[in-house]
Amino acid sequence: TSDNYQSLPPLSSGEGEFSALEQYFPPWEFVGQTYFGNFCVVYQAKPRDRNVPAAYAVKVLKNEWCSREIGHAVMQRETEIGRLISHPHIVPVLDAGLNHEIPYLVQPWLSGRTLRDYLVQGRKAKLHEMLWIVRQIADALAALENAGYCHADIKPGNIHLTEKGHATLIDCGLARKLGTSDKIIDRAVCGTIQYMAPELLQHEANADIRSDIFSLGRVMQEMNPEMSAEVKELAGKMTEKKPEKRPASAKQLLRNLIDLEILLI
């Protein structure tokens, strides 16, 4: 129950620091806390009593959301997408316990850092880096769109990068199912306002993949404010206030990005 989760001791340094939490997840041994988000805490973990690397992330619903419908909806939606879509640029869900005493899901542990981590250090992406990262995320959006979803929370903190530049879209818990508003997550106004498309802020029912394209355009502008005229033009189209003025689909955006790479690189 949420009361049990609330009673867990705070994290401390030293051996056995996660032992109180691990009793709720017998198969797993936690070796570190990697992320503390709005809805969840993520722990790096490995299977207990097995001499294997800690190659898994156990994502646990935070106490304050355990008794609220939207908290469970976020976990359910991320599990739904992570099991349905197999794509190199979308983090999968390997296991989940949505009816567990403390709801959780299991994903691969991703090495590297988020794009936000790089940006807060003041690093700006070079042209070829920016186009490659944005193209990989556009590819992920095309897979989401094909499956009938939009991510609804595209931002630098939800784009994970390896040292070699492989980009993975993470945190799909706020994703909306296109063409419906039958679940609380599809009706909620959630996300990060700085990157959110106007139609999501206005809670319009017609929000779709073009909302993600708007957010990705905002990310693109933040990655490198000193763009060439051609890149600035595309970013401007992506961030048009009216959805009908943006690229019509993630596949169209992909074609536009590939054309730019051929032209500029």
N, C-alpha and C positions, 0 to 999 in steps of 0.2 A: 504494500500500500504506500501511498505518498507519505504517511507518517513514518514508516520505516526508513524511507529514503531521507527524510528530513533529519532523522536522528543520527545519520552517519557522521562520523567525525570529519573535520576538515583535513585536507591533504597536508601531509608533513613530510619532511625529508627522512631518509633512512629506510632500512630493509623492512618490508612488511607494511609499508604505508597504506597500501590499498586493501589490506586483509579484511577490514570491516565491510567494504563494498563487495569484495569478491565472493563473500558467502552467498550473495544473491545470484551469482553467475558461476556455478561450480565448474563448468568446462573451461573457464578462462582464467589466465593469470595476467594481471595488469602490470605493465612495466613503466607506464608514463601517461600523463594527461597531455593531450595534444591540442585540444580545442575546447573553448568554453563559449557557446553561442547563446542565442536568445532562447531557444527551446531545449537544447541538448548539451551534454558534455560528452566529449569523445576521448576514449582511452586507447592507447596503443596496447595490444595484447597478443598473447600466444596461447595455444592450447596447453592446458595444465598437464604437467608430468610428461611432457614430450620435449625432446631436445631439438627444437626447431626454432627458426628466427621468429621474432615478434612481428609478423607480417600482416596483422589484422587490426582493424579499428572497430571497437565496440562503442556504438553510439547510444547513449542512455538519456531517456527523457528526464528533464529536470523536475525537481519536486513540485514546483509551483504550477506545473502544467499537467501533473499526473491526474488531477481531479477535474480537468477542464476538457471539454469536447475537442476544442481546436488542437490541443496538444496531441491527443491520440490521432486526430485527422492528419496532422503533419507527419507523424511516424508511418501511418498507413499509406499516405500518398507516396512518400519516399520509397517505401518497400514495394509498392505497386509498380512504380516506374523502374526501380533498380532490378526487379525480377523480369519485367516485360521487355526492356530494351537492352540488347547486348551491343555495345558500341565502344570503340576504343577511346572516345573522348567523353564518356559518361560513366561515373563511378557506379559499379554494380552493387547489389545487395545480395550477400551470400547466405544469410540466415536472419531470422527475426523472431522475436517473442513479443508480439503485440498484446497478447493477453497475459503476459508475465506480470509478476508482482510489481516490477519496475520495467515498463516497456523499453525494448531495446532492439537494435538491428546491428548486423555485422557486415562490414565492408572490407575490401583490401586496404591495408595501410599504404598511403601514398608518400613516397619520399619526395623531398623538395619543399617548396613553400608556395603560398598563394601569391597571386599577382599583387594583391594589396601589400604584402610584406615588402615586395620590391619597391612599390611606389612610395611607401612611407619613408623609405631610405633615401628618397630623392632621385632614384634611378629612372631615367626615361628610356623607353625602348627605341632601338634603331628601327628604321623603316622596314627592313626585311623581317625583323623580330616581331614588330607589331602586326604586320600583315599575316604572318604565319600563325601567330597566336589567335588573332581574330578569325582567321579562316578555320582553324580547328574548332573553335567554339561555334561558328556558323554551321559546321558539319554536325556538331552535336545537336544544335537547334533543328536542323533538318530531320534528324532521327526522331526528336521529340515531336515535331510537327507531324511526321508520318504516322506516329503512334497515337496522335490525337491530343497532344498536350502543348502548353507553353510553360516555360520555367517560372516566369513571373518574379524572379529575384536575381537577375543578372547583375553582377557587380564584381569588382576586383577580388573581394574576399571569397567569392564562389568560383574562382578560376584558379585551379591548382597547376603549378608548373614544376616539372622536373628540371634538374640542372641542364639537361640537353634540350629543354624547350618543349617537351611534350605537354600539352594542355589537357586538363580534365575538368569537366563541369561537375561541380559537387552541390550538395544541399538542395535536392529536388523536392523537399517537403512542402514548399509553398506552390508547387506547380499546379496550374489550372487545367482541368479537362475541358477541351475546346467544345463550344456549343452547348454547354450545360451549366447549371448553377444549383445542382441538386444536393451538393454536400457543402458543409460549412467552409471548407478550404476554398471552394470555388466562388463563394460569396464574400469571403473576407477581403478586406483591404490591408494586405500585408506586404512586406518588402522594405526596400531602402529608398526613401523619398528622393535622395540625390540622383538616383538612376532610374526612377520609376516613370513610365510613360504616362502622359496626361490622362488617357482613358482609364488606366488603372486607378489613378488618384480620384477620378470622378465615378469610379465603381460602375462603369458601363459594361453591359452584358456582352458587347462585341469584342472585348479584349482578346487578342489572339497572338500568333507568333510575331506579328509586327510590333507588339509591345516589347518583346524580347529584343527585336532588332533595334528599337529605340534605345534600350538600355545598353546594348552592346556598342552602339554608336557613341554613347556617353563615355563608356569605358575606353573606347578607341581614342577619343579626344583627350582623355586624361593621360593615356599612355605616352602620347607625344603631341603636345600642343603645337609644335612647329612642323606642321604637315605640308607636303607639296600641294599644289592646287588641285590635282586629281584626287588625292586622298581626302583633302578637306571637302571637296564636292560630294564624295560618297558619304562621308561622316555627316555632312549636312542633310543629305537625303534620308539617312537612317534616323536622324533626330528631328525630322519634321513633326510638328505638333499634331497634324492630322494623319492618321494611319494610312489613308489611301495614297498619300504622297511618298510613303516609304517604299522600299523594295517589297514586292507583294508576298514573298515567301522566303524562307531560309535558303532554298535552292537558288532562287534568283540572286540573293545576296552572295552566295558562294560563287556564282558565275561572275558577278561584278568584282569580287576580290581576286579571283584567278586572273581576270583580265588586267587588273591593276598590277599584279605581280609580274605578268608577262611584259607589261608596258614599262615598269619602273625598275625591275631588278635584273 
